[in-house]
Amino acid sequence: MSYADKVFIDMCRDILENGTSTEGEKVRPHWADGTPAYTIKKFGVVNRYDLSKEFPIMTLRRTALKSATDEMLWIWQQKSNNINDLHSHIWDEWADADGSIGKAYGYQMGVKHQYKEGMMDQVDRVLYDLKHNPYSRRIMTNIYVHQDLHEMNLYPCAYSMTFNVTQKPGDDKLTLNAILNQRSQDVLAANNWNVVQYSVLLHMIAQVSDMKVGELVHVIADAHIYDRHIPIIKELISREPKEAPAFWLNPEIKDFYAFTRNDVRVDGYETGEQIKDIPVAI
């Protein structure tokens, strides 16, 4: 069984059996027909994935690796806030007529800040510290910038990454670990998508920093299943998981800004039937 599947199944069962409902409460999200989108939720979900052992892409249904990678690179590499730079349409609902999502996600990654070492944006600062000061406890990014929230078409959900380097006894290389902090997550639509994205990111940054990849810890403040997703989730977690595929990252790339979505691959990826036309709360 894929470890990612086990984590997902256990998390969903816990939410369904022990979560709390927002039904009847005042909620912001709604369905396309205007009906309030209620949820069953759990507070403070923490999932750990050891990327040195297995790539955490679920097999219960297919997660689109290249599309997930493309969106991650749109934010972390292109530092874009315009959907015209994406190959998918997942952000269309939140874009204006020009394609902008406002001062959100990639925009914040591209803002340069003054450091003792000079002007750098958050991504370049991470890469700099991993090279020059890997044991620092200050290697992190944060895109939940309060002064700009009013100019964001959607507040960031996955908003912070904290990187931490360890040295395993006997290893000739350091190990790169990270914590992904997420304030809110639609479990059906986004859970494994986000896990895959930030696992790819951790692999990429470890490779260009000449480190081994370690753990990704995923912290979700509000992990929720929407009311119209409940029967879909129940069917999904009743499926028989398959073995995890093998992850491949182009070993020739040594510059983070040289990676493309075509530099990642999963071999032997077998999945259950894809779920189509999932209703999305907006």
N, C-alpha and C positions, 0 to 999 in steps of 0.2 A: 504493500500500500504506500502511495505517496504520502510523505509526512505533511505536505501542504493540505492534502485532502483530510487527514485526521484532524488537524488543527481547525479546519473550516467546519467539519461535521460537529466536533465537540463544541465549538463556539456557537454555532447555530442552535444546537440542542439546548445549550445553556440559556441563550436568549429566549427561545420559545417557551422553555419550562420555568425559568426563574426571572425573566425580565418583567419590566413594568410597562403598562400601556399609556399612550397619550390620548386615547380615544375620548372625545368630548371636550378636550382642552383646546385652548386657542393655539393654533400652530401656523407657522409661516408657509411650509410647503403645501402644494395642491396638485391635483391631477389635471390633465389637459381639459377635462370637462368642468373644472372649477371646484370639484369636491375636495374637501380637506384631506390631506394625506397623513393619516395617523401611523404610528409606529409602535412596535414592541422593542424596548431598548434595554441595554445593560450599560452601567457606568464602569469605566476603568478596566477595559479589556486589555490584557497584555499577552502578546504572542511572540515566541522566540523561534528564530530559524537559524540553524547553523549552516551557512552557505558552503562551508568546507566539506560538508557531508552530502548535501543534496540541494538542487535548485528548486525553490518552492513554487512551482507552477502546478496548479490543480489539474486533475485528470477527470473529475466528475463532469466537467464540460470544458471546452477549449477556451483558453485565454490567449488572445492575439498578441503574441510576444513582440512582433515588429511594430505594431500600432502602439502598444504600451511604451515601448522604448522610444518611439518617435515623439510621443507626448512628453516624456521625461526629458529628452534632449531639447525639445522646444523650450522648456522652462530652464534647464540647467546649462545648456550649451549655447543655444541661440539667444536665450534670455529675451524671448519674444512674448508680447501680449496680444499678438494679432493672429487670428485663426487662419488667415491666408498663408501663413508659414507652416501650417499643419497639413498632414496628408489625410486626416480623418475629420469627421464632422461632430465630434463629441462636445465641442464648445460652442456650437452654433447658437444654442438657446440664449447664451449670455453675451453675445457679441453685438456691437452696434452696427450701423450701416457701413462703417469703414472696416469692420472686422476686428475692432479693438475690444478687449474685455476690461479696459481701464487699467489703473495702476496696480494690477494684480499679478501674482505668480512670476512669470519671466521678467516683467518690468522691475520688480523688486530685486531680483537676482542681478540685474544689470546696473543698478545704482552703485556708483563708486563712493567709497568712504575713506576718510583720512586715517591712516595708521602711521606709526613711527617709521615704518619701512616705505611709506608712500601711499598713493591713491590706488585702491583695489576694490573690486566688487566682491560679493560674498563668496562666489565660487572660486575666484582666483586666490582669495585669502585662505580658503580651505586647502587648496593645492599647495600654496606657499608654506603653510604651517606643517603640512604632512611631510614636506621635503626638508624644512629647516628646523622644525621644533615638534617632532612627531608625538612626544609625550605630553604636550600641552593638554590641559583640561578645558581649553577654551575654543576648541575647533568645532564651530557650529554655524548654522545658518538659521535665519528667522525671517519669514515673509509676512507675518501678521503685524503690519505696521499701522498702528492706530491712527496716526495723522493722515494716512491715505485711504482708510477704509471707506470713506464717503465717496471716493473716486474709483472704487472697485465694483465691477458688475456682479461679482460673487466673492464673498469673503473666503480666504484660503481655508481649505479643509485639512490637507496635509501641509503643515505650516513650518515645521522645524526638523532639522537633522543635526544630531550631535555625534561627532566622530570620536572614537577612542581607540588608541593603539595599545596593543599588548605584545608581550614577548613570550612565546611558548618555549619551555625548556627544550633545548636541543635543536631548535629551529634556527636556520641561518638568516631568515627574514622575519620582519615584524608582521603582526597580524592586524588588519584593519576591521574594526567593528563599528556599528552605528545604531543609534536609536532614532526611529521615525516617530514624531509626535503628530497626532491627528485629533482635531477637536471633535470631528463628527464624521461618520461613515455610513453610507448606504451599503449594507453588507452584501446584498445580492449583486448590485451593479458594480461595486468598486473594490471590494475587499481584496480579491486575488490580483486584480489589475494593479492596485497600489503596491502590494507585496512584490509582484514581479518587477514593476518599475524600479523600485528602490533597491531591489536585489541586483538588478542589472547595473544601477548606478554604483553600488558598493563594489561590484566586480570591476567596473571600469576604473574607478578611482584607485582601488588597490593595485591594479595592474600598472597604471601610469606612475604610481608612487613606489613601485618595486616592492610591494607588500603582498602577503597572502590575504585571502578573504576570510573573514571570521563570521561573527554573528550579526544578524539584523534583528533588533528588538522593536516590535511594532506596538505602540501605545495608543489606544483609541479611547478618548474620553466618553463619547456617546456612540456606541455601536448599535445600530438599529436595523430592524427589518420592517419595511413598509407593509401596511395591511394588505394591499393587493399582491404583495410578493410572498406572503406566507404559504399558499399552496404550492408555489413554484419551489420555494426553499424546501418544503417537506418532501417533494418528489426528488429534488436534486440530491439531498443527503441520504436518500434511500438507495441510491445507486451504488454499484460495486466499484470501488476505486481501483485504479490500475497502478503499475509501477511508475515511479518518477522517471522522466527522460533525462538524458545527459545534456548539460549546458555547454555551449561553445562560444567563446569570445575570441575574436581575431587577435592572436598573440603578437601580430606585427605592429599593432597600434600602441605607441608610447606617449602620445599627446592626447589629452582628453578632448581637445577641440577637433581632433581628426576622426573620432568615432562617428559612424552613421548607423541607422537602423539595420543595415545589411551586415553589420559586423557581429550580430548575435544570431544564435541558432539553438534549437533544441532537437536532439536526435532521438528517435524512438519514442516520439510523443503520440501516445494513443489516448483517446478521450471518449467520454460518453457523448451522446447526441447533444448538439448545440441547442440552446434555448433562444428562440427568436422572439422579436417584438415584445421585449420586457417593457412594461409601462414605467416611465420615468417621472418622478415627482419633481416639480420645478418651483 
